[in-house]
């Protein structure tokens, strides 16, 4: 069947495809290997926040048991963990809001 259709066109003529037969128009771009996925980046950041929280816990424990007397270092560890956790919660909230918005879409 394709040969019959192509036979109706003269030399140098071809049937129009996506993009009206113009080269490069309407062609699907080739999938290039992307970098890390969103999931990988998110899991990495969750791990970093977890590490900061563990560092905070260790610093507070060291202060409570008398292994360290550097209160400033403990306060910095606590504040880092707090800020990282708040940022992670904001990301979570945005993801939940985006999911709810997708659920509200009518198809």
Secondary structure, 3 states (H helix, E strand, C coil): CHHHHHHCCCCCCCCCCCCCCCCCCCCCCCCCCCCCCHHHHHHHHHHHHHHHHHHHHHHHHHHHHCCCCCHHHHHHHHHHHHHHHHHHHHHHHHHHHHHHHHHHCCC
